[in-house]
Amino acid sequence: MTATAIEIDPELRDRINEVARERGVTAGAFVESLFEGWLREQRLAAIREAAGRTPVDLVESWSVESSEYDTTLGDGLGSAARWGRPNALR
């Protein structure tokens, strides 16, 4: 990886370096983790926004269907027995 320099306020640089040192990582690794966290938040925000546009009847249909799966999964017929591992669920 080729390193590059970016201009940031010296106070911010010092704060980043201090926290990175406390965590035992480089400033670059710390900034990368912050950026990855920000990207994750953006993806989750997009999911929330899309979910908010989902029609109510579709949400209700999904809710009914998923509760049926919950019932089926709780029927005591574990998938492990089907794969030749009858004691896997005990």
Stockholm file with secondary structure:
# STOCKHOLM 1.0

chainA/1-90         MTATAIEIDPELRDRINEVARERGVTAGAFVESLFEGWLREQRLAAIREAAGRTPVDLVESWSVESSEYDTTLGDGLGSAARWGRPNALR
#=GR chainA/1-90 SS CCCCCCCCCHHHHHHHHHHHHHHTSCHHHHHHHHHHHHHHHHHHHHHHHHHHTSCHHHHHHHHHHHHHHHHHHTSSCCHHHHTTCTTTTC
#=GC SS_cons        CCCCCCCCCHHHHHHHHHHHHHHTSCHHHHHHHHHHHHHHHHHHHHHHHHHHTSCHHHHHHHHHHHHHHHHHHTSSCCHHHHTTCTTTTC
//
